[in-house]
Amino acid sequence: MTIEEYKRQSIKRVNKQAAVSGAFTHCFDTRAQSERQRTSERKRRLKALVGSNITEIDVLAQYFMISVNTIKKIAYSAGYRIRNGRVVESVMR
C-alpha cells in the first residue's frame, strides 16, 4: 500500500465516522433528542422491572442488552442506589 492509498483510506474512515456522528447532516439536535428519549424509555422500563421485583444488576443488564456500568448509570439517574449487586430504592425517594 502506498502512502497516497493509506491517506485516502484514513480520510474515508474519518469522513465515515463524522457522518455517523452527524457532523455532515447537522443532526446533532435530533441525535441528542433520540438519546434522551432512549434514556427516558430505559428509566421507565427499569422502574417497571424494579417494581416487579427484578433487581439484580446482571439480570437487568442482560434484559436491556447493555453493559452493567450503563445500567448502573441509568439506575442512579432514575433515583435508585446499588447495593450488593442489586438495585434498591433510595432513602431520599
N, C-alpha and C positions, 0 to 999 in steps of 0.2 A: 504494500500500500504506500502510495506516495504521500508527501506532506499535503499536497493540494486535496487529495481524496480524504485524508484524515480531517482536514479543516472543514470540508464540505459536510462530512458526516457529523462532526461536532456541532456545526451551525444548524443542521437539520434537527439534531437531538435537542438543542437549546430552544429552537423555534417550536418544536413539538411540545416540550414541557411548558413553554409560555402559552401556547394555545390551549393546553389542557387546564392551566390555571386561570384562564380567562383574560390574559393580557391583550389578546388581539381582538376580542369581541366586546370589550368594555362591559363585561357582565359580572363585575365584582359584587355589585349590589345584589344581583339576582342570586349569585352563588352564596353570599352571606345570608340572604333570606332563606334559601333552601337549607343551609346549615342550621339556622335557628329553628326551622320547622322540624328538621330531623331530631334535633336535641330535645325539643319540647315533646315530640311524639315518644321518644325513648323515655323521658321522665314520666309521662303519663302511663306508659306500659309498665315501667318499673314500679310505680305506685300501686298499680293493679296487682302485679305479681307479689309484692311485699304484703299487700292486703290479703292475698290468698295464701299467705304463709310460705312462700318460696323466697328464702332469704340468703341462701348460700351464694357467695360471690362467684364461685366456679360455675355453678349451675346457671346463674343469671348471665354470665359472660357467654356461655355456650348457647343459651337461648337467643341472645341478641347477636351472636356470631361476631363479637368484638373482644378485644383483649380485656384482661382483668383490670388493668390500670384504667382503661377507658370507662368501664362500668363503675369503678370507684369514683372517678371524676363526676359521672352522671349522678351517682348516689349522693355525693357531697353537695352537688349543686341543687339537688332536689330536697335537701334538708335532712338527709339521713346521715348516720355515722356507721363506721365499720368496726366491729368488734369480733375477734376470734373467727375471721373469715365469713362473717355474716353481716347482712345489712340490718341495722336496728334503728328504731325511732330515736330521733334526737331529743334530748331532755328539753330543749328550748321550744319544741313544737307544741 
